[in-house]
Amino acid sequence: MKTPEFVVCLNNEGYLASLEIGKLYQVVPDTEAEKLGGLRVIDEDGEDYFYDSAMFCPLQVPPVVAQTLIAVSKQG
């Protein structure tokens, strides 16, 4: 199983209700979004949406951390 990717939000301009600066978000793999310069991210609504990749910084997290973050997000 591939380790899920995470990003930290650096800019939420235009998406104040959907994204929080400094918060980690899980990336949903989407090659079409990447071709358009974006990412598909699970945001504050718990749904995945397309956002400009410049709004985020990618993070490398160990698999155990990734699984913990996913488990916690499903509880909320």
C-alpha positions in Angstrom: 0.0 0.0 0.0 1.3 3.4 -1.0 1.8 5.9 1.9 -0.8 8.7 1.6 0.6 12.1 0.8 0.1 15.1 3.0 0.5 18.8 2.4 0.4 21.8 4.8 -1.7 24.8 3.8 0.3 28.0 3.2 -2.4 30.2 1.7 -6.2 29.9 2.0 -7.1 33.1 0.1 -10.6 32.6 -1.4 -11.1 29.4 0.6 -11.3 30.7 4.2 -14.1 28.3 5.2 -12.5 25.3 3.4 -8.8 25.5 4.3 -6.8 26.6 7.4 -3.3 28.0 7.1 -0.8 25.7 8.9 -3.1 22.7 8.8 -2.2 19.3 7.3 -4.4 17.9 4.5 -4.4 14.6 2.8 -3.9 14.5 -0.9 -6.0 12.3 -3.1 -4.1 11.0 -6.1 -5.4 12.7 -9.3 -3.2 12.8 -12.4 -5.6 15.2 -14.2 -5.4 17.7 -11.3 -1.6 17.5 -11.4 -1.5 18.2 -15.1 -3.5 21.4 -14.4 -1.1 22.5 -11.7 -3.3 21.5 -8.8 -4.0 19.0 -6.1 -7.1 17.2 -5.0 -7.2 17.7 -1.2 -9.6 16.5 1.5 -10.6 19.9 3.0 -12.5 21.0 6.1 -15.8 19.7 4.6 -14.3 16.2 4.6 -14.6 16.1 0.8 -11.9 16.2 -1.8 -11.7 19.3 -4.0 -9.2 20.7 -6.6 -6.9 23.5 -5.3 -3.9 25.2 -6.8 -0.8 23.4 -5.7 0.9 26.7 -4.9 -1.3 27.0 -1.9 0.4 24.0 -0.2 3.8 22.6 0.7 4.2 18.8 0.4 5.3 16.9 3.5 7.0 13.5 3.9 5.5 11.7 6.9 6.4 8.2 8.1 3.7 5.6 7.4 2.7 5.3 11.0 2.1 9.0 11.2 0.1 9.0 7.9 -2.2 6.2 9.2 -2.7 8.0 12.5 -3.6 11.3 10.7 -6.1 9.4 8.5 -7.7 7.6 11.5 -8.0 10.9 13.5 -9.6 12.7 10.5 -12.2 9.9 10.2 -13.2 10.3 13.8 -14.0 14.0 13.5 
